[in-house]
Amino acid sequence: MLHGQIAWHFSSLEAGKLADFVILDRDYMTCPERDIKDILPLATIVGGEVVYIKNNEEVTVMWKGMPLKFDVKPILENGVTYVSAKVLFDNMGIEYIYDSNSGKITAKNELTTKEVSIKQVNNQLYVPLREVPEYFGYQVDWYPESMSISLGL
């Protein structure tokens, strides 16, 4: 009868019982299918104790199911997220050239070319995150609960 007692102890959420669960940043039943791989935990509770809370002080950019690792922190300014041009373009396989005279980057892949305005901070080149991927055919979805952005096709 031990198995039945264990099942009773863990089979419902009631006062006095243990609770292990994860709070997610989006509903996997309603978010775009391409973003399911990018779901992030906001908090994890084990045995009724909070063991993890996501740090939402910085924007997380999800690419192919993994967070992009930036050499400089993304900047969120007036509703626009700016990220390191080098990290974004390198991860997306987009060639780019910076023209210091115009203050713009020319980005191109095998199909198209785009001129992108940049933001320069401490000698680092930043580009508006939404503008570049959308131009090259990617979907960009913002999830405010986790301060995260999913990039996908």
Secondary structure, 3 states (H helix, E strand, C coil): CHHHHHHHHHCCCCCCCCCCEEEECCCCCCCCHHHHHHCCEEEEEECCEEEEECCCCCCEEEECCEECCCCCCCEEECCEEEEEHHHHHHHHCCEEEEECCCCEEEEECCCCEEEEECEEECCEEEEECCHHHHHCCCEEEEECCCCEEEEEC
